[in-house]
């Protein structure tokens, strides 16, 4: 019997990351602050942002994954956050439909890249549905969690659930501070192993808290002062081996105390300014044991 290795499929947040897509910041990212709708905190230093992204990619590649770089440049600064426009399931790519207006063209860009790489499209989200990748995560390979937020509506969540099939749970997130400080589901929880997750408890939906409790997932709580600095956005490269944004010492210490191997990168421009952490900067293509 011949075993054929999968070339795509990332229905996990913690299985070993084999193939991943990133996008280096370009002119659109550098000019993001010019339009308040983009939500950047201050004028971007593009040279610093590129250096930080380069360091992130260096750390990521050193841990084993093959890192592919998306060369396309559009007028959306958020294309740098490749996690949001598209998912890669075991059946293929699923272009989403972002709720942030400037991101509406991003799914087609990523879908074209996937198609060129030989990855089929398993389905796509259509109007009036909206959904962003940051509002989705795999708690188990057969259990997808979706957050209903200001960017992900009921129609989008239901469409994605139908495409994925199986066990899909939808959780409402609070309004928090509105569109200006939007929270995604992955703003408040990051699985780092099958039985371990980083969480910001004040914003975690009660139903999701009950679910992870019932599955006996241990929780590392992010302190209030490390939530704005992306303390809750943690990328697992494999179970217990993670990448975090610099500047979150208590979260890092808690991860290390739980037995994790922690790597970090500077994230002032590439992360905090544009509100995207290490998970946001990646589109996993293949995760497998």
N, C-alpha and C positions, 0 to 999 in steps of 0.2 A: 504494500500500500504506500503510495507516494503522498507525503504531506506538503501541501501548497501553503506557503507563508502568505499571510494577508499583507496587502499593500496600503490599506487604509482602514480606518475604524477607530474611533476614540470614545467609546462608551464607558469612560471611567475618568475620574479626576486624579487618580493616584497610581494606576498601573504604569509600568516603565514607559516613559515617553521616548518613542523611536524617531518620529518624523514630525516636524513642526514648521509652521510658516510665520514669518515676522515681516514687518515693514519699517524700514529706516525712515526717520522723520525727514521731510523735504520742505520745499517752500511753503506749502499750505500750512504745515505745522508751525513754521516760523512766523506766519502772519495771523495765527489763530486769534490772538487777542484783539485784532482790529474789529472783529465782529462779536459783540457781546453775547450773541445767541450761542456761540461755541462754548461759553462757560469757562474760559481759561482765567486764571487768577491774576496774571500779570503779563506784560509783554514778554514773549518767549525769546530766550537766547538760543538760537538754533544751533550754534556751534557747541554749546554745552549739552543741549538735548541730544545731538548726534553722538557726542562723546559718551554720554550716559547710556544711550542705546547700544553703542558698540561694546561697552563694558558688560551690559546685560547679556548680549549675545555671546560674548566671550565666556562668561560664567556658565551660561546655558550649554554651550557646545562642549565645554570642558567636562560636563557631567554625562556626556554620552549621546544625546540626541543629534540627529542630522538636522541642521537648521537651514531651511530654504528662505530666500529673501524675495519678497514681492517687489518687483521693480516699478510697477505702475505708480504714477503720481496723478492725483485728482485734486479737485478744489476742496476736498474734505480733510481737515486736519486730523480727524478721528480715525482715518484709515490706518493710522499707526497702531490702533488698538484692534488687532485682527481677530480677537476672540468674538467680537460682537456681530459681524454681518452674516456668519454662516457656521453651521455645525457640520461635523463629519461623523456620521453614524456608521454602523457596521454595514449598512446597505448603500452608503454613498453620501454625497454632500447634500446638505439641506440649506439652500439660501434662505435667509430670514428676511424680515421687512422692518427695519429699524423705526422706532418711534421718534427719533431725533431727525428733523427734516433734512439737515445737511448730509445725513448718512444714507439716504434712500438709494443712492447709486452704488454704494459699496458692495452689496451682495453680488451684483453682476460681475464686478471686478474679480472677486474671489472665486465665483463660480467658473469664470473663464480660465483662471489659473488652474483650478481643480480639473477641469475638462482636459486642458493641455497635459496635465499630469496623469491622465487616464482614470480619473475618479469620476464615476457616473453621478448624476443628480438623482437623488431618491425622492424628491418632492420639494416644493417651495411654498412659502407663505404668500398668500394673495390678499389684496384689499377686501374688506376693511381691516384685516388682521394686522397687528403690529407686534413684533417681538424682537428682543435683542439678546445676544448670546450671554451677556452678563446676568440675565435673569433666568439662566438655566444651569443646572449641574447634575451630573450623574452621581447619585448616592450609592448605587450599585449598578453593575452593567445592565440590569433589567429594571432599574428604578430611576426615572428621570423626575427631577423636581423643577418646577417652573414658578417664578414669582410674578404675580400680577402687580404691575407698577405703573408709573406715569409713562413708561415707554413700551410696556407689554400689556395688551388688552386681552379680554376674554376670547375674542375671535382668534387672535394670533396663538394664544395658548392652546386652544382646542384644535386648531389646525395642526400645530406641531405634535400634539398628543396623537392625532389620527395618523400622521406620517410615521411617527416612531413606533406606535403600538405598545402593547404591554402595559406595565404599571407606570402611570404618570400621575403625579400629585401636583396640584396648583395651590399656592399659598399667597394670600394678600399681604403686601408690605405696607407700612404706614406712609402717609403723605410726607412725614418728616418736615423738611423745610421747602418743599415744593420743587419745581423744575430747576431752580437755580442751584440746588444742592441735591440733585437726584441720587437716590440710592438704588442700586441693582440688588438682586438677591445675593450675588457674590460679593457685595459690599459688606455683608454681615455674616457670611460663613464660607470657609475654605476647607474642604476635606484634605487631609495630608497623609492619611493612611486609612485602611478599611475601618479601623476602630478609633480614629482620632480626627478631630476637626478644630480649627480655630474659629471662634465666634465672637461677635459683638452682641451680647445678650440683650441690651436694651431695645434693639431693633429686630431681633429674631422673631419671626412669627411663632405664636404659641403652638400651632399645629406641627410646624417643623421641629420645634424643640421636643414635642412629644414623640415624633417619629424617630429622631436620633436617639432619644432616651430609650425607646423600645428596642432599637437595634443595638443598644449598648455601645454607642459611640461616645468616647471620652471627649470632653470639651476643654479647650484652652481659651480662657476668656481674655479678650483684648481690653486693656484699660481705656477709659474715656479719652485720655490725652493722646493715645496712639491711634485712635480711629481716624482722625483727619489726615494722618501721615501714612495711611495705607497699611496700618498694622494688621488689618483683617484680610488683606489681599495677599495670599500666600500661594505660590506655585509649587506643587509637588512634581518633581522630576521622576521620582519613583517613591514607593512607600517610605516615609520617614526621611527623605532627602529633599530639601525644599530650598526655594529662593525667596527672599524677602527684600523689601525696600529698606535701605539704610534709615536709621533714625527711630527705630522701634525697639529699644533695648529690653524692655520688660517682656514684650511678646517673644522676642528672640530667646531670652533666658528661659521662658516657660517652655518653648519648643525644645530647647536643648535638655531641659530637665525631664521632658517626656521621652527623651531618647532620640530626638531628631538630629540629623546633620544639617546645619543651617549655613547657607551661602547668601551673600547680599550684594547689592549694587547701588550706586548713587541714583536717586530718583527725584531730585528737586524739579527739574524741567520736564523730563520725559514722563514723570509720574504724578507728582503732587499738583503741578501747574495744570495739567490736563485731566486730572482725577482718574488715572489709570495705572494700576499696579502690575506686577509681573504676570499674573494670569491674563490680564487684559492685553498685554503685549504679544500674546501667542495665540495661534490657531492650531491646536493639536490635530495632526493628520492621522497619526497612528500611535496608539498605546497598546502594548501587548506584553505578556509575560514571556 
